[in-house]
């Protein structure tokens, strides 16, 4: 054990905040995640910096907004040199280790330009978002090649589950009533039993791998952060027995939507509703078919976390490990006539966040809820503080949550920001929107959610009077709505004008810029008397020192 705590950072992919019993789901019971909340803090207003996997995760791993790190959508490389949490922790003598998914795409052009060997120690860090990849697994697609396999695919083959694509054919497929192997990518197959025993599923495998890392690190000298990043409950929506039939249509809660939303005259929102995935989940029979599988994936995750937490207890790791549990975004599941994620209703942009800190300073907050406005970028500075890394405000834009965990003062946020680049979506093509204009930005103050839609009218929701977000006031001429839109747009502009690229502006650099006179840069002085009155030393001492060295 070290004097500093370790950190286990658990992230589920595409997990809605309200599909846990501790966040109010009436049918899906998650006792192990609930138990974590009972010994930590349950944050009730946490928002991602983008409602899509890649940019959301890049913000989480850098502590920076999407506009700052520039990786605006899946497949958009993170530029070489972008500082990450792993880089900061290494500066403090701590390890940042990955078990699971990042969705990171390496900047191969930048690496070639700088002559960085991808196989070198630096090359691996650059390509893995700053993490040590203990076992990276971003999943595959039905047509993925052997070169794209992860260690999980090799694991399946070692057990005799052999095919050209084990991830697809076993973990994410099932047999229909005619005995035909069919893909879990097709929504009609969601209620089938996945073609893999639960103990060899991806969720169980990644849980085991996290244990293997922690077991090996018990006697290590360096404190660590282990990012256990599960692919599920992200689609394909298919789950192994016994979870495949635990839930049925009777457990599917009604969608949050209204006829007025369906009849919207907002071109962009209507284009979102017309996406294939939205049209699918707008149908009740699709929701009743898919959501039970989604719930089964979450129940399986909770059971595996229970197994993990007990193992940590038995190993004595729980006493010195901060555990954070969250998600990279939610899932519409037909709410607002939408499917998947990609927009800013609570179903997609709001995520669960539970942090259990074992240190005595956190005793006063155990089992409490906190309604502060939190952004996903706040996790990086929180983990940095816990692991002994000095603040880096020139780089990290998130805010340290330690005061909220330790019942202290010093944390406040007025607005949360989220961004989406839809240039590769069918909406951009249908609406003939150019790549540079295909973006939206959300700003939320805890009540009013203002969505800037470049080239279109804004969207405005009042969550105080309309918590289900079914009434858009973006074009309302009510004085209150007009005033709110002006205020929120001004706030979004103020945020956009902040410094966000000065990542080299360290405290030492900033201090040196305020000492121009001391370094012999003499601008505007009339005579020696004026210099001596300003500098507090004789002019002759500066001349005797000679020109600045360097």
Helices and strands as residue ranges (DSSP letters): E 6-12, G 21-23, H 31-38, E 41-47, H 53-62, H 66-69, H 85-91, E 95-100, H 108-114, H 121-127, E 132-136, G 146-148, H 151-158, H 166-166, I 167-171, E 173-175, E 181-183, G 187-189, G 198-200, H 202-217, E 224-229, G 243-245, G 249-251, H 259-262, H 267-273, H 276-281, H 284-315, G 318-320, E 321-327, G 335-337, H 346-349, E 350-356, G 360-365, E 368-370, E 374-375, H 378-386, H 402-405, E 416-421, H 426-431, G 435-437, E 439-444, E 448-453, E 459-462, H 479-496, H 507-513, H 528-535, H 539-545
